[in-house]
Amino acid sequence: MFKKIDRESSYSVKYDLRIDKFDTEDVIPLWVADMDLASPKCITDRLTNRASHPIYGYTIYPDEYYQSIQHWMKSRFDWHIDRDWIVPCYGVVPSINFAISAYTSEGDSIIVQTPLYPPFVSSIRHKHRVVLDNVLIYKDGKYSIDFDDFAIKAKEAKMFMLCSPHNPTSRAWDEDELEKIIDICIAEDVIILSDEIHSDIVYKKLHHSIGSFEKIQDRCIILNAPSKTFNIAGLNTSYAIIPNRRKRKIYILEQDKSGITNGNPFGIEAIIGAYREGHIWLDNLKLHLQSNIDYVNKTLITNNIPIKSLTTEATFLMWLDCRDMKLSQQEIVEFFVYKARLGLNDGKSFGEAGDGFMRLNIGTSKEILEEAMDRLCKAYEELS
Ligand SMILES: Cc1ncc(COP(=O)(O)O)c(C=O)c1O
């Protein structure tokens, strides 16, 4: 089901940008956050069927589109959302940008938690807002929130950009952690913009959408998409969930100003197929990913490689603590690229707090992962 597939010549960022990213094509690419795995048949069938109709003109968002999102939220997270709350968009990162413009002004402060998926910080800076970094605490191999620091920063912030689950640390926030954040944000009148694009891939825990806490519903915006879960990032299909009517109007105005109008016919077909019929495939995907995570952990331990992998609570991205290698960040990056011939993300691209870390994408086939781990073991043997 999750077999190796040749991605060469499909214009994939992951493979075709290797030279730009790593200066060499001789790496197994385990970086950008999409998977090397085929999307489920419930999507490919609908896309094939739609492609067979030779007119690809302007396309509406049909009732089925909204119903499928409502169905997904209810069945996966037991969260009822009204149809009106859903605002379709072309991508979560564009929505982050619209939300910043919609709810803050130049010079306003926005809280983030690094190490962090880089577009959060860059979007804030591009829009001339101020980044307030509530750096995550890293202790005993686990990340947690510095609530005291958060409470101080909330006093001057207009917005908090939450990444839930969190990329790159793979934390799936607990209910009580979210409660604490919510209470501070309510007390200090801070809006929460919650990016929940990784919410479907959470292992052994439950994902709690920020929007499912009733007390914050009037001041939160949730961004989500089927793109990570079903490997359809190239279809540029996402949505915002905004329960408060006034907040929704302000956001829609901002999107409209940027010329965002109709959806693309393939993205719409894909989301309907995925959210209606993708449940079993997703459950199997999670088993496959968990087995990949276990395989990496076992390889590191049995080969005495001094890289600590944290508990991966969510996502197909493992956050590797390489500090015991006793190398500088530059040397760690060079070790992976030139010695192990593996293309991971440099931890420092997620902010200073990522110093000493690397991000490994395990959303791939067993065959590719085994080859990658073989390369890592050989390279480490040569190093020591
Ligand atoms: C937390 C997070 N948000 C957003 C995105 C990208 O979303 P989109 O492709 O819909 O803009 C990613 C991709 O890696 C991500 O990890």
The ligand as an SDF file (V2000), in Angstrom:
LIG
                    3D

 16 16  0  0  0  0  0  0  0  0999 V2000
    2.6220   24.0460   10.0170 C   0  0  0  0  0  0  0  0  0  0  0  0
    2.4820   24.1980    8.5300 C   0  0  0  0  0  0  0  0  0  0  0  0
    1.6390   25.1100    8.0400 N   0  0  0  0  0  0  0  0  0  0  0  0
    1.4740   25.2720    6.7030 C   0  0  0  0  0  0  0  0  0  0  0  0
    2.1880   24.5160    5.7940 C   0  0  0  0  0  0  0  0  0  0  0  0
    2.0060   24.7270    4.3220 C   0  0  0  0  0  0  0  0  0  0  0  0
    0.6670   24.8860    4.0180 O   0  0  0  0  0  0  0  0  0  0  0  0
    0.2030   25.2690    2.5580 P   0  0  0  0  0  0  0  0  0  0  0  0
    0.9840   24.4290    1.5970 O   0  0  0  0  0  0  0  0  0  0  0  0
   -1.2530   24.9590    2.5690 O   0  0  0  0  0  0  0  0  0  0  0  0
    0.4660   26.7350    2.3820 O   0  0  0  0  0  0  0  0  0  0  0  0
    3.1020   23.5610    6.2840 C   0  0  0  0  0  0  0  0  0  0  0  0
    3.9160   22.7710    5.3460 C   0  0  0  0  0  0  0  0  0  0  0  0
    4.8730   22.1550    5.7010 O   0  0  0  0  0  0  0  0  0  0  0  0
    3.2370   23.4010    7.6730 C   0  0  0  0  0  0  0  0  0  0  0  0
    4.0700   22.4770    8.1940 O   0  0  0  0  0  0  0  0  0  0  0  0
  1  2  1  0
  2  3  1  0
  2 15  2  0
  3  4  2  0
  4  5  1  0
  5  6  1  0
  5 12  2  0
  6  7  1  0
  7  8  1  0
  8  9  2  0
  8 10  1  0
  8 11  1  0
 12 13  1  0
 12 15  1  0
 13 14  2  0
 15 16  1  0
M  END
$$$$
